[in-house]
């Protein structure tokens, strides 16, 4: 493929995913690119000579009226073939558009086009590995590319043309070492996508200013500044400033874009007062839902005495990445404060570059896998090699474990050294329990560290995950059997070493018994892990294939050693056998309350917990600490002004349908319907699809997609309805789900418990445009009454104006 090739970027809108099933094209859009410039456009509606399904109309906004006077495909086909001939065919999911178009040509008696073709989905996944998603709308938002009207063929083809050039520009800008490695491996890409990648990487020409992608330019600039020291910059800027107490002084120092107000200023001052004091205490703050909590505790960190390390702990990796970005932004504005911060994860949370290079070396001979190409590009950009920077889709790839670091790896050692010099360490609970003492000792600070928790909801399960232990004995036995089969092929002398180790493994397994007492189980588990580690070391020397990973086994052995030294923390030992799944698990659960009190709080000088919602269970857990250390939960920051209250329309069951009709007449964009159970949810899903499916994309929990996926898909549409069960509320509490613009709770007085209602109201209050429509009982309404701004007294049918979004 040559740089001078002519490219045609094609997008089709169709009545069905398959021509064979009767699908027809209803719109075709083509954008032509030559010499890295858009040179021409073509688009046309196509009369499908059949009805257009409501869901297709809803997705594409193409109605029967749009296509009734359009040409039929057989009328357009000769012109389309003339336009396409000799071009490189480009599409976002090319294995849909090109076969579909060729099938339509065949249907009308014309020859199929044999064109070179490339896929922008795969290329974007490789070259933009940290993008939040790979739908065209995700990528255009991430790269700040123009997309005027999604799901229209003309707009989508032009947006894909801009995306293709962004991919081209990114490939061209990669470091030479990365290019050589990327081009030396066959990645098995769709059609001629790898040829395009090779051409783009070797390309030398410049791009028109209008086609340059800001994100790519910033990546190149960041790479050049990679080794610049923030500390050196801070010394040049001058001495530190005193803490700004007033709202006005904070705005003068930082600018207006932090949305500083008196309420946030009050919280910041509370945090500063706590962290700057020398008292040994824990404070639990309950903040107003609309208050941006993260900035409220990050800013005071720049003005507190650095006598002790401050840890920001969370089991939510996306929150840790967000905290680090905000700290970097604040450090740019406050360089004279010289606050040093770093993230630290478990060793297996980093890439071992040496292991990865070995994997790439093998890939040159056998062909590479997709995630390796993504990691290769990411490695040229990341300053830390921490997997937390990657999107979840790559981060959870099972093969990534094969290139994970251990505590001797350079990437982890570099991270530990950076954390050693830091005043603020961002981390997970698991890392804190494993490394905080070693880090504090290495730092040489006399005072114990302080800890800040923004999302305390995960602390109980995090303690269990961090210090509890599960040994999947069935999996281990299966893997050892595979190693034994491979060892049987070795020469007699080498087999002898294996036979001894396999015998030792067998003996260790025989000691596992359901009747074992605590000490016996600990000894037996230790023997199992020791024998496994010995086998893995032999397998690595013999280059055997195995899913047993030395670092994972060593981490489990370290946990087991801790449990053996702190047996009072063990709550229960379970041996679970599932014959159908061939699964045997030996599990050590721990006493989370005891660990929290004895091995967490006592390690700290201070603990600050911030959340807008605490379940009763979480409140009891957090406040169960040493006497004199724990302050009562402070609710002084939750001052419900009229502006902070949630706009609410209360209905009675007799007028609920009329209220819902008024809501849809108000033209709100994103709606959540919560139903009592799965049966009720199906009823609402089909009812709303039939009544409003021509205007809204309707998603149903576990009908159209699993809950979390359905929630994110709904948030990405121009107009959507998500129908879910109360499981949505637990997911909203445990995970970072997008908030709906409007929440509808039909017949809530029959099924919604008080704690879930309080959680939902608190979450909705974060968005000033949110609206609640619910049938609440008097008791429910009284519970959250101080948080609601009810706009229809007496539960009368709300006027359409009550539901509209204020401009």
Order of alpha helices (4+ residues) and beta strands (2+ residues): beta-beta-beta-alpha-alpha-alpha-beta-alpha-beta-alpha-alpha-alpha-alpha-alpha-alpha-alpha-alpha-alpha-beta-alpha-beta-alpha-beta-alpha-alpha-alpha-alpha-beta-alpha-beta-alpha-beta-alpha-alpha-alpha-alpha-beta-beta-alpha-beta-alpha-beta-alpha-beta-alpha-beta-alpha-beta-alpha-beta-alpha-alpha-beta-alpha-beta-alpha
